[in-house]
């Protein structure tokens, strides 16, 4: 997903429109789960991590203005969650 599109999705989330979340989820869920799985080596924990990230994306969107590289940002957040919780 291009940066501009990703930031538009975040703006939709800030406005309470879950279409933004749906687009980001559809684009990044599978890759995020595979990344989490590579770190925690447990399918259930990987699912929990990624589900929690997407459940909290709307409040996160309200805290940040824009993301310059969405792919890197999402994957860095997932890795950080893996390292801090598992």
GIWORA-V609151 format. One record per backbone hydrogen bond with DSSP energy under -1.0 kcal/mol. NH is the residue of the N-H (numbers start at 1). CO is the residue of the C=O. Records with the same first field share a line. If there is no record, write none. Layout:
# GIWORA-V609151
NH->CO, CO
This chain:
# GIWORA-V609151
6->2
7->3
8->4
9->5
10->6
11->7
12->8
13->9
14->10
15->11
16->13
17->12
20->17
22->18
23->19
24->20
25->21
26->22
27->23
28->24
29->25
32->28
33->29
34->30
35->31
36->32
37->33
38->34
40->36
41->37
46->42
47->43
48->44
49->45
50->46
51->47
52->48
53->49
54->50
55->51
56->52
60->56
61->57
62->58
63->60
64->60
73->69
74->70
75->71
76->72
77->73
78->74
79->75
80->76
81->77
82->78
83->79
84->80
85->81
86->82
